[in-house]
Amino acid sequence: MKTKIASLCLAAVFSILAFASNSHAAEEGFYDKDHIRGFVSFGGDFRGMFTGFHDYVNSVPFAVGGLKYKTGADTSIYYGAAKYSKFNKYYPNLHFNIGAQYKQFLTWFSINFAITQISERPRSTVTAYALDSTGVPNGNIASFPLYDARWFNYGADWMFGWKTLGEDAFFNLIPAVGIGFNMMNIHFTSNYVVTNKSSKTETIMRDRYYSTMAATFNAELEARLQFEQFSIGLYGGYRAVRYNELDVEGEKLDTHSFNTDNDGDTWFVGLRIGWTFLSPWAKKQQDKI
C-alpha cells in the first residue's frame, strides 16, 4: 500500500511539472518567467533515529533462520548464531538539491543518500547444528558463511520553500515542506532459509541487498547567508518515513515478528552550500552594463 502511495506522489509531481511547463499562465501575467532563477546545492547532515527506526535497523538485518545447503544430498536444516555489534542511533547523510526560485518562492528536488552503515561479521563462518523433526540435534555439524550486516537508504523529496525575509536578503530564514519516496536496502548476515507460509516451499537468501520502498514527508528550516550567487546555510528538520515489508526472495519478511515497526523517522541537522544562477532578466541587465 505504501508503495502505491509513493507511486501516486511521484505521478502527481511529474504531472504538475508537465502542466506548469506548458501552462499559458506565464503569458497571462501570472508570473514573469524572465525572473525565474535555477539553483543547485550540496550538503551533508547528521541524522538521529527515532525509536521505531533504531529498533528496525537493529532487528531486521540481524534476523536469523534455518541454514541449508543449496545443493547436494544433505537436506537437513541447520541452526547457528553469531553475535554482532548493534548499529548506532546516528548516521551521516549526503544530499544534492536542484530547483528553481521565483522571487521569494522556491521549489526543488532534494536527493539524499545515507552512507552505508556496517556491523562487521565476528568471523567468516558460523558453526550450525542440524535438528531432527522433533527439534533435537541429530549430531550433524556444518559451517555456513557469515556476512557483514549492512544497510543504507536513498530517496528524493519534492520541496517547497519561502524566503521569509525577502528575495535578496543577506540573511534569510527559509521554511520548507515536501513529499517523496525513500528506498531502504538491507544485507542479511547469512544465507538463511525463507519459507512460504502457505505452500511451505523453501528458498535461500543470497549474498545481496534486499530493498523496500516508502513514502516520505519532509519538513525543514534553513538559516541562510547569501553572497550574491553563492550561499551557505545551516538547516534542520524532520523526515517521516513508513517502510513496506521487505520482499526477500519473493516472500514478505514480517518485521513485526521481530518487535519492530516499519518506521524510518529521523531528525537532522546539517550544512549546505549553494549556487543560484542568474535569471534571464538579470543577464539582460548585465549585458546593458
C-alpha positions as CSV (number, residue, x, y, z in Angstrom):
1,M,0.0,0.0,0.0
2,K,2.8,2.4,0.9
3,T,4.5,1.7,-2.4
4,K,1.3,2.7,-4.2
5,I,1.2,5.9,-2.2
6,A,4.8,6.7,-3.2
7,S,4.0,6.0,-6.8
8,L,1.0,8.2,-6.7
9,C,3.0,11.0,-5.2
10,L,5.6,10.7,-7.9
11,A,3.0,10.7,-10.6
12,A,1.4,13.8,-9.2
13,V,4.8,15.6,-9.1
14,F,5.6,14.9,-12.7
15,S,2.0,15.7,-13.8
16,I,2.1,19.1,-12.1
17,L,5.6,19.8,-13.5
18,A,4.4,18.9,-17.0
19,F,1.3,21.1,-16.6
20,A,3.3,24.0,-15.3
21,S,5.8,23.9,-18.1
22,N,3.1,24.1,-20.7
23,S,0.7,26.4,-19.0
24,H,-0.3,29.7,-20.5
25,A,-0.2,31.3,-17.0
26,A,3.1,33.0,-17.8
27,E,1.6,34.5,-20.9
28,E,-1.3,35.9,-19.0
29,G,0.9,37.5,-16.4
30,F,0.6,35.1,-13.5
31,Y,4.4,35.2,-13.3
32,D,7.3,36.6,-15.3
33,K,9.4,33.7,-16.5
34,D,12.3,36.0,-17.1
35,H,12.7,36.3,-13.3
36,I,12.9,32.5,-12.6
37,R,16.4,31.5,-11.4
38,G,17.7,28.0,-11.2
39,F,19.9,26.8,-8.3
40,V,21.9,23.8,-7.1
41,S,23.2,23.0,-3.7
42,F,25.3,20.3,-2.0
43,G,25.2,19.4,1.7
44,G,25.7,16.9,4.4
45,D,24.0,16.3,7.7
46,F,23.8,14.0,10.7
47,R,20.6,12.2,11.2
48,G,19.2,10.9,14.5
49,M,16.8,7.9,14.5
50,F,13.6,7.9,16.5
51,T,13.0,4.7,18.5
52,G,11.0,2.9,15.8
53,F,13.7,3.3,13.2
54,H,16.5,2.4,15.6
55,D,14.7,-0.8,16.6
56,Y,14.1,-1.5,12.9
57,V,17.8,-1.4,11.8
58,N,18.9,-3.3,14.9
59,S,16.4,-6.1,14.4
60,V,15.8,-6.8,10.7
61,P,19.4,-7.0,9.4
62,F,20.1,-9.4,12.2
63,A,17.1,-11.7,11.5
64,V,18.1,-15.3,11.6
65,G,16.6,-18.6,10.5
66,G,17.5,-22.1,9.4
67,L,20.5,-22.7,7.2
68,K,20.6,-25.2,4.4
69,Y,22.9,-26.4,1.6
70,K,21.9,-25.1,-1.8
71,T,22.9,-28.3,-3.5
72,G,23.8,-31.9,-2.5
73,A,22.1,-34.8,-0.8
74,D,22.1,-33.2,2.6
75,T,18.7,-31.6,3.0
76,S,18.9,-31.0,6.8
77,I,18.1,-27.6,8.3
78,Y,20.9,-26.3,10.5
79,Y,20.8,-23.6,13.1
80,G,23.6,-21.4,14.4
81,A,24.1,-17.9,15.6
82,A,26.8,-15.2,15.8
83,K,27.0,-12.0,17.9
84,Y,27.1,-8.7,16.0
85,S,27.5,-5.2,17.2
86,K,24.4,-3.0,17.1
87,F,24.0,0.0,14.8
88,N,24.5,3.5,16.1
89,K,21.5,5.8,16.6
90,Y,23.1,8.5,14.4
91,Y,24.4,8.3,10.9
92,P,25.8,10.7,8.2
93,N,23.7,11.6,5.1
94,L,24.6,13.4,1.9
95,H,22.2,15.3,-0.4
96,F,22.0,17.2,-3.6
97,N,19.4,19.8,-4.4
98,I,18.3,21.1,-7.8
99,G,15.5,23.6,-8.3
100,A,14.1,27.0,-9.2
101,Q,13.4,30.3,-7.4
102,Y,10.8,32.8,-8.3
103,K,11.1,35.9,-6.1
104,Q,10.7,34.6,-2.6
105,F,9.2,31.2,-3.6
106,L,11.5,28.2,-4.1
107,T,10.8,24.6,-5.2
108,W,13.4,21.9,-5.7
109,F,14.1,18.2,-5.7
110,S,16.2,17.1,-2.7
111,I,18.1,13.9,-3.5
112,N,19.6,12.2,-0.4
113,F,21.8,9.3,0.3
114,A,22.7,7.7,3.6
115,I,26.3,6.4,3.8
116,T,26.3,2.6,4.2
117,Q,26.2,1.5,7.8
118,I,28.1,-1.7,8.6
119,S,28.2,-4.1,11.5
120,E,31.2,-6.3,10.7
121,R,30.9,-10.1,10.9
122,P,32.6,-11.5,14.0
123,R,34.2,-14.3,11.9
124,S,33.9,-15.7,8.4
125,T,31.7,-18.7,9.1
126,V,29.1,-19.8,11.7
127,T,29.0,-23.4,13.1
128,A,25.5,-24.8,12.8
129,Y,23.8,-27.9,14.2
130,A,21.2,-29.9,12.3
131,L,17.9,-30.8,14.1
132,D,15.6,-33.7,13.5
133,S,11.8,-33.3,13.1
134,T,11.3,-33.1,16.9
135,G,13.8,-30.2,17.2
136,V,16.6,-32.3,18.8
137,P,20.2,-32.1,17.4
138,N,20.9,-35.2,15.3
139,G,24.7,-34.9,15.5
140,N,25.4,-33.3,12.1
141,I,27.5,-30.2,12.2
142,A,28.3,-27.8,9.3
143,S,29.7,-24.4,8.6
144,F,28.0,-21.6,6.7
145,P,29.3,-18.2,5.6
146,L,28.7,-15.1,7.6
147,Y,28.4,-11.6,6.0
148,D,28.6,-8.1,7.4
149,A,25.2,-6.8,8.4
150,R,24.7,-3.6,6.2
151,W,22.1,-1.1,5.4
152,F,21.8,2.2,3.5
153,N,19.0,4.2,2.1
154,Y,18.4,6.8,-0.6
155,G,15.5,8.9,-1.9
156,A,14.2,12.2,-3.1
157,D,11.7,14.8,-1.9
158,W,9.9,17.5,-3.9
159,M,10.3,20.5,-1.6
160,F,8.5,23.9,-1.4
161,G,10.0,26.8,0.5
162,W,9.7,30.5,1.1
163,K,12.3,33.2,1.8
164,T,10.6,34.9,4.7
165,L,13.0,37.9,4.9
166,G,12.9,38.9,1.2
167,E,14.2,37.6,-2.2
168,D,17.7,39.0,-1.9
169,A,18.3,39.4,1.8
170,F,21.8,38.7,3.0
171,F,20.3,36.7,5.9
172,N,17.2,34.6,5.4
173,L,15.0,32.1,7.2
174,I,13.6,29.5,4.8
175,P,10.9,27.1,6.0
176,A,10.1,24.2,3.6
177,V,8.0,21.1,3.3
178,G,7.8,18.3,0.8
179,I,6.8,14.8,-0.1
180,G,8.7,12.0,-1.8
181,F,10.0,8.5,-1.5
182,N,12.8,6.5,0.2
183,M,14.4,3.1,-0.6
184,M,15.8,1.1,2.3
185,N,18.4,-1.6,1.4
186,I,19.4,-4.3,3.8
187,H,22.0,-7.1,3.7
188,F,21.5,-10.0,6.0
189,T,24.1,-11.9,7.9
190,S,23.9,-15.3,6.1
191,N,22.1,-17.4,3.5
192,Y,19.0,-18.2,5.7
193,V,16.1,-20.3,4.5
194,V,12.9,-18.4,3.6
195,T,9.7,-20.5,3.9
196,N,6.4,-19.7,2.2
197,K,3.7,-19.6,4.9
198,S,1.1,-21.3,2.7
199,S,2.9,-23.6,0.4
200,K,5.8,-24.3,2.7
201,T,8.2,-24.1,-0.2
202,E,11.7,-23.0,0.7
203,T,14.2,-20.5,-0.9
204,I,17.6,-19.4,0.3
205,M,18.7,-15.8,0.8
206,R,21.5,-14.7,-1.4
207,D,24.6,-12.6,-0.8
208,R,22.9,-9.3,-1.8
209,Y,20.8,-6.4,-0.7
210,Y,17.1,-6.6,-0.3
211,S,15.0,-3.4,-0.7
212,T,11.7,-1.8,0.2
213,M,10.1,1.4,-0.8
214,A,8.5,4.1,1.4
215,A,6.5,7.3,1.1
216,T,8.0,10.3,2.9
217,F,7.1,13.7,4.4
218,N,9.9,16.1,4.9
219,A,9.9,19.5,6.8
220,E,12.9,21.7,7.4
221,L,14.1,25.2,8.3
222,E,17.2,26.8,6.9
223,A,19.1,29.8,8.1
224,R,21.0,31.1,5.0
225,L,23.6,33.6,4.3
226,Q,23.5,34.9,0.6
227,F,26.7,36.3,-1.0
228,E,25.2,37.3,-4.4
229,Q,25.0,34.0,-6.2
230,F,26.8,31.9,-3.6
231,S,25.1,30.8,-0.4
232,I,25.8,28.8,2.7
233,G,23.1,27.6,5.1
234,L,22.6,25.7,8.3
235,Y,19.4,23.6,8.3
236,G,17.5,21.2,10.5
237,G,14.2,19.3,10.3
238,Y,12.2,16.1,10.5
239,R,11.6,13.4,7.9
240,A,8.8,10.9,8.3
241,V,9.1,7.5,6.6
242,R,6.9,4.4,6.6
243,Y,8.6,1.4,5.1
244,N,6.8,-1.6,3.5
245,E,7.7,-5.1,4.5
246,L,10.9,-6.4,2.9
247,D,10.5,-8.7,-0.2
248,V,13.0,-11.5,0.4
249,E,13.2,-14.0,-2.5
250,G,9.5,-13.4,-3.3
251,E,8.3,-13.6,0.3
252,K,7.4,-10.8,2.6
253,L,9.6,-10.6,5.8
254,D,7.2,-9.9,8.7
255,T,9.3,-7.4,10.6
256,H,6.6,-7.1,13.3
257,S,7.6,-10.6,14.4
258,F,10.9,-9.0,15.4
259,N,9.1,-6.5,17.6
260,T,9.8,-3.5,15.3
261,D,7.5,-1.2,13.4
262,N,8.5,-0.2,9.9
263,D,9.2,3.4,10.8
264,G,12.1,5.3,9.4
265,D,11.6,8.7,11.1
266,T,14.6,10.9,11.6
267,W,15.6,14.4,12.8
268,F,18.5,16.0,11.1
269,V,21.0,19.0,11.3
270,G,23.4,19.9,8.5
271,L,25.2,22.4,6.4
272,R,24.8,23.1,2.7
273,I,26.4,25.3,0.1
274,G,24.6,26.5,-3.0
275,W,24.8,28.4,-6.2
276,T,22.0,30.4,-7.7
277,F,22.1,31.1,-11.5
278,L,21.2,34.4,-13.0
279,S,17.7,34.8,-14.3
280,P,17.2,35.9,-18.0
281,W,16.2,39.3,-16.7
282,A,19.5,39.6,-14.7
283,K,21.5,38.5,-17.6
284,K,19.9,41.2,-19.8
285,Q,20.8,43.8,-17.1
286,Q,24.4,42.7,-17.2
287,D,24.5,42.9,-20.9
288,K,23.4,46.6,-20.7
289,I,26.4,47.5,-18.5
